[in-house]
């Protein structure tokens, strides 16, 4: 009888998602798809086939490919009003952080998805340290808007970091994180004359 780990290594669809935080336990060959954009030596593609772990029609999965290997998975869930959220993106450890062949790879993928899909990418209510880092670095590349306490302002990490992730006490005395959402709006596409 095979162990669960052996099963994961042999099943390509399960090898992509073997558990958080290391979903991509090994590099998987790329599948055919539509090219969405290029980021240095990386290609962002939309596979022709639906991803077996994301069958929902409202969620589309984009692959980050390097040398014909899937090195990242970005599930994009569409929301109402031309908005979307990227739900638990995953990068293989050999291409994460300082190992990436392009500086600020994940923030650039977010920007490419926002521009090519013409959607406002919005953060979730709760953020991990990694996602905080992505939004912080993204704010250094292009304008990121922060919806805090019903007001929308441009996010400045040096000035707004504490306010963006502050906690407050509700009416019942429970401490909870203040609801702050970040938004990355697509660049306006202009036609050349």
N, CA and C atoms as a LAMMPS dump frame, in Angstrom:
ITEM: TIMESTEP
0
ITEM: NUMBER OF ATOMS
579
ITEM: BOX BOUNDS ff ff ff
-5.0000000000000000e+02 5.0000000000000000e+02
-5.0000000000000000e+02 5.0000000000000000e+02
-5.0000000000000000e+02 5.0000000000000000e+02
ITEM: ATOMS id mol type element x y z
1 1 1 N 0.836 -1.179 0
2 1 2 C 0 0 0
3 1 3 C 0.881 1.243 0
4 2 1 N 0.495 2.254 -0.799
5 2 2 C 1.269 3.481 -0.895
6 2 3 C 0.995 4.386 0.296
7 3 1 N 2.032 5.12 0.683
8 3 2 C 1.827 6.128 1.718
9 3 3 C 1.16 7.342 1.086
10 4 1 N 0.593 8.2 1.913
11 4 2 C -0.078 9.392 1.398
12 4 3 C 0.908 10.285 0.649
13 5 1 N 2.135 10.389 1.157
14 5 2 C 3.151 11.217 0.512
15 5 3 C 3.499 10.658 -0.869
16 6 1 N 3.613 9.33 -1.007
17 6 2 C 3.886 8.721 -2.303
18 6 3 C 2.737 8.985 -3.272
19 7 1 N 1.515 8.904 -2.754
20 7 2 C 0.351 9.172 -3.592
21 7 3 C 0.4 10.602 -4.118
22 8 1 N 0.732 11.564 -3.266
23 8 2 C 0.81 12.963 -3.682
24 8 3 C 1.885 13.173 -4.738
25 9 1 N 3 12.491 -4.597
26 9 2 C 4.081 12.651 -5.557
27 9 3 C 3.732 12.067 -6.922
28 10 1 N 2.871 11.05 -6.956
29 10 2 C 2.524 10.409 -8.211
30 10 3 C 1.296 11.016 -8.886
31 11 1 N 0.443 11.666 -8.133
32 11 2 C -0.761 12.27 -8.701
33 11 3 C -0.474 13.726 -9.041
34 12 1 N -0.366 14.086 -10.333
35 12 2 C 0.028 15.444 -10.694
36 12 3 C -0.921 16.522 -10.195
37 13 1 N -2.247 16.238 -10.195
38 13 2 C -3.154 17.274 -9.723
39 13 3 C -3.05 17.483 -8.21
40 14 1 N -2.68 16.461 -7.478
41 14 2 C -2.519 16.607 -6.027
42 14 3 C -1.137 17.133 -5.667
43 15 1 N -0.173 16.959 -6.55
44 15 2 C 1.174 17.462 -6.267
45 15 3 C 1.174 18.979 -6.183
46 16 1 N 0.225 19.607 -6.88
47 16 2 C 0.159 21.064 -6.825
48 16 3 C -0.282 21.552 -5.458
49 17 1 N -1.179 20.811 -4.807
50 17 2 C -1.723 21.259 -3.533
51 17 3 C -1.584 20.175 -2.479
52 18 1 N -0.408 20.066 -1.909
53 18 2 C -0.182 19.023 -0.922
54 18 3 C -0.292 19.543 0.502
55 19 1 N -0.682 20.79 0.698
56 19 2 C -0.854 21.345 2.031
57 19 3 C -0.166 22.677 2.189
58 20 1 N -0.715 23.547 2.991
59 20 2 C -0.164 24.873 3.227
60 20 3 C 0.965 24.76 4.223
61 21 1 N 2.101 25.42 4.159
62 21 2 C 2.393 26.496 3.241
63 21 3 C 3.12 26.072 1.975
64 22 1 N 3.421 24.799 1.781
65 22 2 C 4.204 24.385 0.619
66 22 3 C 3.317 23.63 -0.353
67 23 1 N 2.372 24.33 -1.009
68 23 2 C 1.482 23.679 -1.956
69 23 3 C 2.253 23.038 -3.094
70 24 1 N 3.175 23.773 -3.683
71 24 2 C 3.935 23.243 -4.802
72 24 3 C 5.104 22.439 -4.25
73 25 1 N 4.869 21.165 -4.002
74 25 2 C 5.915 20.344 -3.411
75 25 3 C 6.983 19.962 -4.425
76 26 1 N 6.626 19.995 -5.705
77 26 2 C 7.599 19.735 -6.759
78 26 3 C 7.155 20.484 -8.006
79 27 1 N 8.075 20.714 -8.902
80 27 2 C 7.742 21.399 -10.14
81 27 3 C 6.935 20.467 -11.04
82 28 1 N 5.937 21.009 -11.692
83 28 2 C 5.031 20.224 -12.531
84 28 3 C 5.115 20.765 -13.953
85 29 1 N 5.151 19.882 -14.975
86 29 2 C 5.195 20.372 -16.354
87 29 3 C 4.002 21.261 -16.671
88 30 1 N 4.243 22.254 -17.484
89 30 2 C 3.204 23.195 -17.875
90 30 3 C 2.171 22.524 -18.761
91 31 1 N 0.973 23.083 -18.767
92 31 2 C -0.103 22.596 -19.627
93 31 3 C -0.401 23.68 -20.663
94 32 1 N -0.983 23.308 -21.82
95 32 2 C -1.279 24.319 -22.832
96 32 3 C -2.274 25.354 -22.307
97 33 1 N -2.083 26.584 -22.756
98 33 2 C -2.985 27.64 -22.327
99 33 3 C -2.754 28.923 -23.091
100 34 1 N -3.548 29.932 -22.754
101 34 2 C -3.46 31.236 -23.395
102 34 3 C -2.468 32.106 -22.628
103 35 1 N -1.54 32.718 -23.355
104 35 2 C -0.566 33.602 -22.737
105 35 3 C -1.254 34.9 -22.324
106 36 1 N -1.142 35.239 -21.041
107 36 2 C -1.731 36.463 -20.512
108 36 3 C -0.704 37.585 -20.511
109 37 1 N 0.537 37.26 -20.132
110 37 2 C 1.587 38.27 -20.094
111 37 3 C 2.937 37.655 -19.782
112 38 1 N 3.991 38.437 -20.02
113 38 2 C 5.365 38.001 -19.727
114 38 3 C 5.917 38.917 -18.636
115 39 1 N 6.624 38.325 -17.692
116 39 2 C 7.292 39.066 -16.625
117 39 3 C 8.725 38.539 -16.594
118 40 1 N 9.624 39.232 -17.264
119 40 2 C 10.991 38.742 -17.385
120 40 3 C 10.998 37.413 -18.116
121 41 1 N 11.611 36.4 -17.5
122 41 2 C 11.668 35.076 -18.116
123 41 3 C 10.461 34.215 -17.753
124 42 1 N 9.492 34.775 -17.055
125 42 2 C 8.286 34.049 -16.65
126 42 3 C 7.142 34.347 -17.615
127 43 1 N 6.24 33.378 -17.757
128 43 2 C 5.021 33.56 -18.549
129 43 3 C 3.834 33.32 -17.641
130 44 1 N 2.833 34.152 -17.772
131 44 2 C 1.595 33.987 -17.029
132 44 3 C 0.564 33.464 -18.014
133 45 1 N 0.047 32.252 -17.773
134 45 2 C -0.886 31.643 -18.726
135 45 3 C -2.196 31.277 -18.052
136 46 1 N -3.227 31.227 -18.868
137 46 2 C -4.54 30.74 -18.446
138 46 3 C -4.706 29.384 -19.112
139 47 1 N -4.657 28.279 -18.339
140 47 2 C -4.762 26.951 -18.947
141 47 3 C -6.082 26.759 -19.689
142 48 1 N -6.038 25.967 -20.777
143 48 2 C -7.248 25.68 -21.548
144 48 3 C -8.212 24.81 -20.741
145 49 1 N -7.666 23.928 -19.918
146 49 2 C -8.506 23.039 -19.12
147 49 3 C -8.712 23.639 -17.74
148 50 1 N -9.876 23.35 -17.147
149 50 2 C -10.138 23.803 -15.789
150 50 3 C -9.233 23.048 -14.828
151 51 1 N -8.761 23.734 -13.814
152 51 2 C -7.913 23.098 -12.812
153 51 3 C -8.785 22.168 -11.974
154 52 1 N -8.349 20.92 -11.723
155 52 2 C -9.216 19.964 -11.023
156 52 3 C -9.561 20.379 -9.593
157 53 1 N -8.711 21.177 -8.953
158 53 2 C -8.997 21.579 -7.58
159 53 3 C -9.804 22.871 -7.501
160 54 1 N -10.02 23.534 -8.651
161 54 2 C -10.787 24.775 -8.685
162 54 3 C -11.863 24.672 -9.763
163 55 1 N -12.903 23.857 -9.562
164 55 2 C -13.914 23.668 -10.606
165 55 3 C -14.931 24.806 -10.678
166 56 1 N -14.936 25.718 -9.707
167 56 2 C -15.923 26.789 -9.653
168 56 3 C -15.793 27.716 -10.851
169 57 1 N -16.911 28.044 -11.479
170 57 2 C -16.886 28.9 -12.668
171 57 3 C -16.478 30.326 -12.338
172 58 1 N -16.647 30.752 -11.085
173 58 2 C -16.297 32.117 -10.713
174 58 3 C -14.825 32.251 -10.368
175 59 1 N -14.11 31.156 -10.324
176 59 2 C -12.705 31.183 -9.973
177 59 3 C -11.88 30.632 -11.127
178 60 1 N -10.977 31.442 -11.645
179 60 2 C -10.103 31.025 -12.733
180 60 3 C -8.684 30.925 -12.181
181 61 1 N -7.971 29.926 -12.614
182 61 2 C -6.619 29.689 -12.119
183 61 3 C -5.625 30.06 -13.208
184 62 1 N -4.637 30.846 -12.838
185 62 2 C -3.574 31.257 -13.754
186 62 3 C -2.272 30.639 -13.275
187 63 1 N -1.476 30.158 -14.234
188 63 2 C -0.2 29.518 -13.915
189 63 3 C 0.949 30.459 -14.251
190 64 1 N 1.92 30.499 -13.363
191 64 2 C 3.169 31.202 -13.628
192 64 3 C 4.157 30.131 -14.067
193 65 1 N 4.678 30.277 -15.28
194 65 2 C 5.508 29.233 -15.89
195 65 3 C 6.911 29.767 -16.12
196 66 1 N 7.907 28.921 -15.803
197 66 2 C 9.308 29.236 -16.065
198 66 3 C 9.96 27.988 -16.638
199 67 1 N 10.516 28.086 -17.826
200 67 2 C 11.159 26.957 -18.509
201 67 3 C 10.25 25.727 -18.571
202 68 1 N 9.022 25.946 -19.004
203 68 2 C 8.028 24.882 -19.206
204 68 3 C 7.667 24.146 -17.921
205 69 1 N 7.837 24.799 -16.769
206 69 2 C 7.453 24.23 -15.479
207 69 3 C 6.527 25.215 -14.767
208 70 1 N 5.454 24.707 -14.164
209 70 2 C 4.575 25.564 -13.377
210 70 3 C 5.294 25.87 -12.063
211 71 1 N 5.559 27.142 -11.83
212 71 2 C 6.24 27.543 -10.592
213 71 3 C 5.326 28.356 -9.685
214 72 1 N 4.134 28.693 -10.165
215 72 2 C 3.192 29.449 -9.346
216 72 3 C 1.766 29.237 -9.792
217 73 1 N 0.846 29.327 -8.839
218 73 2 C -0.579 29.177 -9.106
219 73 3 C -1.29 30.373 -8.489
220 74 1 N -2.119 31.051 -9.286
221 74 2 C -2.836 32.238 -8.831
222 74 3 C -4.323 32.074 -9.11
223 75 1 N -5.114 31.592 -8.122
224 75 2 C -6.563 31.478 -8.297
225 75 3 C -7.22 32.862 -8.17
226 76 1 N -7.891 33.306 -9.207
227 76 2 C -8.532 34.62 -9.217
228 76 3 C -10.035 34.413 -9.118
229 77 1 N -10.616 34.961 -8.055
230 77 2 C -12.05 34.842 -7.844
231 77 3 C -12.698 36.187 -8.155
232 78 1 N -13.599 36.186 -9.137
233 78 2 C -14.27 37.425 -9.538
234 78 3 C -15.348 37.792 -8.521
235 79 1 N -15.423 39.088 -8.242
236 79 2 C -16.444 39.628 -7.353
237 79 3 C -17.348 40.546 -8.178
238 80 1 N -18.366 41.08 -7.57
239 80 2 C -19.25 42.002 -8.272
240 80 3 C -18.559 43.342 -8.483
241 81 1 N -18.996 44.071 -9.477
242 81 2 C -18.501 45.425 -9.691
243 81 3 C -17.113 45.52 -10.303
244 82 1 N -16.725 44.559 -11.128
245 82 2 C -15.429 44.621 -11.798
246 82 3 C -14.253 44.438 -10.857
247 83 1 N -14.462 43.693 -9.784
248 83 2 C -13.401 43.448 -8.812
249 83 3 C -13.087 41.951 -8.767
250 84 1 N -11.92 41.643 -8.229
251 84 2 C -11.517 40.25 -8.069
252 84 3 C -10.57 40.156 -6.885
253 85 1 N -10.42 38.97 -6.368
254 85 2 C -9.45 38.725 -5.31
255 85 3 C -8.613 37.519 -5.703
256 86 1 N -7.359 37.538 -5.314
257 86 2 C -6.465 36.407 -5.572
258 86 3 C -6.415 35.608 -4.283
259 87 1 N -6.96 34.402 -4.344
260 87 2 C -7.147 33.592 -3.15
261 87 3 C -6 32.6 -2.985
262 88 1 N -5.169 32.805 -1.984
263 88 2 C -4.04 31.93 -1.647
264 88 3 C -3.133 31.608 -2.834
265 89 1 N -2.441 32.614 -3.376
266 89 2 C -1.487 32.316 -4.45
267 89 3 C -0.33 31.484 -3.908
268 90 1 N 0.259 30.693 -4.773
269 90 2 C 1.334 29.792 -4.359
270 90 3 C 2.507 29.919 -5.323
271 91 1 N 3.717 30.005 -4.769
272 91 2 C 4.941 30.046 -5.566
273 91 3 C 5.844 28.93 -5.067
274 92 1 N 6.445 28.197 -5.986
275 92 2 C 7.385 27.146 -5.596
276 92 3 C 8.574 27.775 -4.879
277 93 1 N 9.108 27.091 -3.875
278 93 2 C 10.178 27.664 -3.048
279 93 3 C 11.428 28.026 -3.838
280 94 1 N 11.639 27.385 -4.996
281 94 2 C 12.823 27.728 -5.79
282 94 3 C 12.654 29.033 -6.562
283 95 1 N 11.448 29.618 -6.522
284 95 2 C 11.189 30.878 -7.224
285 95 3 C 10.559 31.915 -6.299
286 96 1 N 10.538 31.642 -5.007
287 96 2 C 9.933 32.567 -4.048
288 96 3 C 10.983 33.517 -3.478
289 97 1 N 10.545 34.72 -3.168
290 97 2 C 11.414 35.696 -2.506
291 97 3 C 12.656 36.034 -3.31
292 98 1 N 13.801 35.893 -2.676
293 98 2 C 15.068 36.245 -3.324
294 98 3 C 15.505 35.219 -4.366
295 99 1 N 14.857 34.07 -4.398
296 99 2 C 15.177 33.053 -5.404
297 99 3 C 14.55 33.353 -6.762
298 100 1 N 13.62 34.307 -6.818
299 100 2 C 12.945 34.633 -8.082
300 100 3 C 13.945 35.244 -9.054
301 101 1 N 13.711 34.985 -10.334
302 101 2 C 14.582 35.507 -11.386
303 101 3 C 14.272 36.975 -11.698
304 102 1 N 13.152 37.484 -11.159
305 102 2 C 12.708 38.858 -11.364
306 102 3 C 12.415 39.459 -9.99
307 103 1 N 12.875 40.682 -9.761
308 103 2 C 12.604 41.34 -8.486
309 103 3 C 11.11 41.65 -8.368
310 104 1 N 10.55 41.452 -7.18
311 104 2 C 9.135 41.707 -6.905
312 104 3 C 8.231 40.93 -7.865
313 105 1 N 8.473 39.642 -7.976
314 105 2 C 7.738 38.808 -8.921
315 105 3 C 6.24 38.769 -8.623
316 106 1 N 5.844 38.459 -7.398
317 106 2 C 4.42 38.314 -7.082
318 106 3 C 3.673 39.642 -7.24
319 107 1 N 4.21 40.775 -6.749
320 107 2 C 3.504 42.038 -7.014
321 107 3 C 3.357 42.335 -8.505
322 108 1 N 4.34 41.961 -9.299
323 108 2 C 4.237 42.181 -10.745
324 108 3 C 3.192 41.266 -11.373
325 109 1 N 3.022 40.063 -10.826
326 109 2 C 1.962 39.169 -11.31
327 109 3 C 0.606 39.792 -10.984
328 110 1 N 0.444 40.338 -9.778
329 110 2 C -0.807 41.007 -9.408
330 110 3 C -1.103 42.14 -10.392
331 111 1 N -0.09 42.953 -10.695
332 111 2 C -0.268 44.068 -11.616
333 111 3 C -0.644 43.603 -13.01
334 112 1 N 0.008 42.553 -13.484
335 112 2 C -0.296 42.008 -14.807
336 112 3 C -1.727 41.485 -14.864
337 113 1 N -2.149 40.774 -13.822
338 113 2 C -3.515 40.262 -13.793
339 113 3 C -4.529 41.406 -13.78
340 114 1 N -4.276 42.445 -12.992
341 114 2 C -5.202 43.583 -12.942
342 114 3 C -5.309 44.257 -14.302
343 115 1 N -4.163 44.473 -14.955
344 115 2 C -4.161 45.172 -16.245
345 115 3 C -4.775 44.333 -17.361
346 116 1 N -4.383 43.067 -17.466
347 116 2 C -4.839 42.227 -18.577
348 116 3 C -6.302 41.814 -18.431
349 117 1 N -6.749 41.586 -17.189
350 117 2 C -8.138 41.193 -16.979
351 117 3 C -9.059 42.396 -16.82
352 118 1 N -8.458 43.59 -16.71
353 118 2 C -9.197 44.842 -16.512
354 118 3 C -10.104 44.758 -15.291
355 119 1 N -9.547 44.241 -14.2
356 119 2 C -10.268 44.1 -12.938
357 119 3 C -9.5 44.8 -11.828
358 120 1 N -10.204 45.275 -10.825
359 120 2 C -9.564 45.803 -9.624
360 120 3 C -9.275 44.629 -8.709
361 121 1 N -8.005 44.383 -8.419
362 121 2 C -7.618 43.303 -7.518
363 121 3 C -7.763 43.826 -6.094
364 122 1 N -8.497 43.093 -5.264
365 122 2 C -8.785 43.522 -3.906
366 122 3 C -8.257 42.495 -2.916
367 123 1 N -7.712 42.982 -1.804
368 123 2 C -7.209 42.07 -0.777
369 123 3 C -8.376 41.502 0.017
370 124 1 N -8.092 40.468 0.766
371 124 2 C -9.104 39.893 1.64
372 124 3 C -9.151 40.626 2.972
373 125 1 N -10.062 40.195 3.847
374 125 2 C -10.186 40.819 5.163
375 125 3 C -9.006 40.494 6.058
376 126 1 N -8.518 39.269 5.978
377 126 2 C -7.404 38.841 6.817
378 126 3 C -6.178 38.652 5.943
379 127 1 N -5.022 39.033 6.474
380 127 2 C -3.798 38.965 5.683
381 127 3 C -2.698 38.244 6.457
382 128 1 N -1.981 37.385 5.756
383 128 2 C -0.808 36.745 6.33
384 128 3 C 0.371 37.711 6.21
385 129 1 N 1.475 37.351 6.823
386 129 2 C 2.669 38.197 6.696
387 129 3 C 3.121 38.284 5.243
388 130 1 N 2.99 37.179 4.527
389 130 2 C 3.378 37.167 3.123
390 130 3 C 2.523 38.088 2.274
391 131 1 N 1.206 38.068 2.497
392 131 2 C 0.333 38.936 1.706
393 131 3 C 0.523 40.398 2.086
394 132 1 N 0.817 40.669 3.336
395 132 2 C 1.146 42.052 3.733
396 132 3 C 2.376 42.529 2.967
397 133 1 N 3.356 41.653 2.86
398 133 2 C 4.579 42 2.14
399 133 3 C 4.296 42.27 0.666
400 134 1 N 3.416 41.473 0.07
401 134 2 C 3.071 41.664 -1.343
402 134 3 C 2.446 43.041 -1.548
403 135 1 N 1.477 43.414 -0.712
404 135 2 C 0.805 44.706 -0.864
405 135 3 C 1.763 45.864 -0.568
406 136 1 N 2.651 45.675 0.389
407 136 2 C 3.647 46.709 0.715
408 136 3 C 4.578 46.946 -0.48
409 137 1 N 5.087 45.854 -1.073
410 137 2 C 5.974 45.983 -2.228
411 137 3 C 5.232 46.501 -3.452
412 138 1 N 3.985 46.098 -3.609
413 138 2 C 3.166 46.575 -4.724
414 138 3 C 2.951 48.08 -4.638
415 139 1 N 2.781 48.596 -3.416
416 139 2 C 2.602 50.041 -3.227
417 139 3 C 3.861 50.812 -3.609
418 140 1 N 5.014 50.157 -3.576
419 140 2 C 6.247 50.797 -4.004
420 140 3 C 6.401 50.845 -5.516
421 141 1 N 5.632 50.009 -6.232
422 141 2 C 5.724 49.935 -7.687
423 141 3 C 4.684 50.838 -8.354
424 142 1 N 3.456 50.796 -7.853
425 142 2 C 2.36 51.568 -8.441
426 142 3 C 1.329 51.887 -7.375
427 143 1 N 0.394 52.807 -7.635
428 143 2 C -0.564 53.204 -6.601
429 143 3 C -1.472 52.064 -6.155
430 144 1 N -1.558 51.896 -4.844
431 144 2 C -2.472 50.944 -4.234
432 144 3 C -3.405 51.764 -3.35
433 145 1 N -4.694 51.524 -3.475
434 145 2 C -5.668 52.267 -2.685
435 145 3 C -6.048 51.468 -1.454
436 146 1 N -6.247 52.192 -0.352
437 146 2 C -6.582 51.574 0.923
438 146 3 C -7.968 52.058 1.337
439 147 1 N -8.887 51.122 1.551
440 147 2 C -10.224 51.448 2.017
441 147 3 C -10.225 51.239 3.524
442 148 1 N -10.14 52.344 4.267
443 148 2 C -10.046 52.278 5.718
444 148 3 C -11.151 53.129 6.314
445 149 1 N -11.995 52.529 7.128
446 149 2 C -13.045 53.25 7.838
447 149 3 C -13.951 54.019 6.877
448 150 1 N -14.235 53.418 5.719
449 150 2 C -15.12 54.028 4.742
450 150 3 C -14.473 55.081 3.858
451 151 1 N -13.195 55.364 4.05
452 151 2 C -12.495 56.354 3.23
453 151 3 C -11.461 55.645 2.365
454 152 1 N -11.366 56.06 1.115
455 152 2 C -10.393 55.469 0.197
456 152 3 C -9.249 56.449 0.011
457 153 1 N -8.039 55.998 0.334
458 153 2 C -6.839 56.823 0.167
459 153 3 C -5.764 55.989 -0.516
460 154 1 N -4.738 56.66 -1.007
461 154 2 C -3.599 55.944 -1.582
462 154 3 C -2.76 55.427 -0.433
463 155 1 N -2.412 54.152 -0.491
464 155 2 C -1.671 53.481 0.575
465 155 3 C -0.192 53.846 0.52
466 156 1 N 0.314 54.353 1.622
467 156 2 C 1.736 54.647 1.788
468 156 3 C 2.234 53.76 2.93
469 157 1 N 2.992 52.693 2.639
470 157 2 C 3.385 51.736 3.674
471 157 3 C 4.13 52.365 4.851
472 158 1 N 4.967 53.349 4.583
473 158 2 C 5.73 53.968 5.667
474 158 3 C 4.811 54.705 6.639
475 159 1 N 3.759 55.297 6.135
476 159 2 C 2.864 56.103 6.964
477 159 3 C 1.647 55.318 7.453
478 160 1 N 1.122 54.423 6.631
479 160 2 C -0.166 53.779 6.912
480 160 3 C -0.077 52.347 7.427
481 161 1 N 1.111 51.816 7.616
482 161 2 C 1.254 50.4 7.999
483 161 3 C 0.534 50.098 9.315
484 162 1 N 0.741 50.905 10.322
485 162 2 C 0.127 50.648 11.631
486 162 3 C -1.39 50.772 11.55
487 163 1 N -1.876 51.783 10.847
488 163 2 C -3.317 51.988 10.732
489 163 3 C -3.954 50.876 9.896
490 164 1 N -3.259 50.403 8.87
491 164 2 C -3.814 49.377 7.989
492 164 3 C -4.035 48.051 8.709
493 165 1 N -3.191 47.748 9.682
494 165 2 C -3.304 46.456 10.376
495 165 3 C -3.572 46.632 11.861
496 166 1 N -4.293 47.682 12.232
497 166 2 C -4.586 47.939 13.637
498 166 3 C -5.727 47.055 14.118
499 167 1 N -5.89 47.009 15.421
500 167 2 C -7.004 46.27 16.011
501 167 3 C -7.896 47.249 16.761
502 168 1 N -9.128 46.863 16.95
503 168 2 C -10.051 47.701 17.702
504 168 3 C -10.935 46.795 18.541
505 169 1 N -11.616 47.393 19.501
506 169 2 C -12.515 46.648 20.358
507 169 3 C -13.944 46.937 19.921
508 170 1 N -14.715 45.883 19.708
509 170 2 C -16.089 46.092 19.259
510 170 3 C -17.015 46.357 20.445
511 171 1 N -18.316 46.444 20.189
512 171 2 C -19.301 46.774 21.223
513 171 3 C -19.365 45.743 22.345
514 172 1 N -18.94 44.516 22.06
515 172 2 C -19.013 43.446 23.047
516 172 3 C -17.69 43.226 23.783
517 173 1 N -16.707 44.071 23.52
518 173 2 C -15.427 43.976 24.212
519 173 3 C -14.431 43.03 23.574
520 174 1 N -14.743 42.514 22.389
521 174 2 C -13.829 41.61 21.7
522 174 3 C -12.885 42.41 20.814
523 175 1 N -11.624 42.017 20.834
524 175 2 C -10.63 42.683 19.997
525 175 3 C -10.631 42.022 18.624
526 176 1 N -10.654 42.822 17.577
527 176 2 C -10.622 42.278 16.225
528 176 3 C -9.835 43.226 15.334
529 177 1 N -9.371 42.697 14.226
530 177 2 C -8.619 43.52 13.287
531 177 3 C -9.555 44.497 12.598
532 178 1 N -9.086 45.701 12.43
533 178 2 C -9.854 46.718 11.712
534 178 3 C -9.995 46.285 10.258
535 179 1 N -11.163 46.462 9.693
536 179 2 C -11.407 46.058 8.314
537 179 3 C -10.727 47.041 7.367
538 180 1 N -9.648 46.601 6.756
539 180 2 C -8.935 47.404 5.769
540 180 3 C -8.758 46.552 4.53
541 181 1 N -9.153 47.093 3.409
542 181 2 C -8.965 46.38 2.149
543 181 3 C -8.071 47.212 1.252
544 182 1 N -7.184 46.517 0.555
545 182 2 C -6.324 47.182 -0.407
546 182 3 C -6.877 46.908 -1.794
547 183 1 N -6.713 47.878 -2.683
548 183 2 C -7.201 47.721 -4.05
549 183 3 C -6.114 48.124 -5.034
550 184 1 N -5.918 47.284 -6.032
551 184 2 C -5.018 47.583 -7.136
552 184 3 C -5.882 47.734 -8.368
553 185 1 N -5.948 48.95 -8.882
554 185 2 C -6.789 49.23 -10.04
555 185 3 C -5.991 49.037 -11.321
556 186 1 N -6.658 48.586 -12.388
557 186 2 C -5.924 48.395 -13.654
558 186 3 C -5.492 49.732 -14.238
559 187 1 N -4.354 49.696 -14.928
560 187 2 C -3.917 50.891 -15.646
561 187 3 C -4.873 51.107 -16.801
562 188 1 N -5.179 52.343 -17.066
563 188 2 C -6.067 52.639 -18.194
564 188 3 C -5.318 52.378 -19.488
565 189 1 N -5.946 51.625 -20.354
566 189 2 C -5.327 51.324 -21.646
567 189 3 C -5.638 52.451 -22.599
568 190 1 N -4.612 53.043 -23.155
569 190 2 C -4.801 54.144 -24.108
570 190 3 C -4.397 53.67 -25.482
571 191 1 N -5.112 54.151 -26.476
572 191 2 C -4.817 53.79 -27.859
573 191 3 C -3.811 54.781 -28.424
574 192 1 N -2.898 54.257 -29.193
575 192 2 C -1.948 55.128 -29.903
576 192 3 C -2.588 55.598 -31.198
577 193 1 N -2.365 56.861 -31.502
578 193 2 C -2.938 57.411 -32.736
579 193 3 C -1.944 57.348 -33.857
